[in-house]
Amino acid sequence: MGDNNRKNEMLDINLSTIKTNSIITNLSKLIKNIRCI
């Protein structure tokens, strides 16, 4: 039981980091586009 909970926590952490990374890349793309205008 404990091992499964630990795996789920790691998955949640990985998913949240992936989400924040995609948000950061999207923001940087937006900033680059704004600078080009």
Secondary structure, 3 states (H helix, E strand, C coil): CHHHHHHHHHHHHHHHHHHHHHHHHHHHHHHHHHHHC
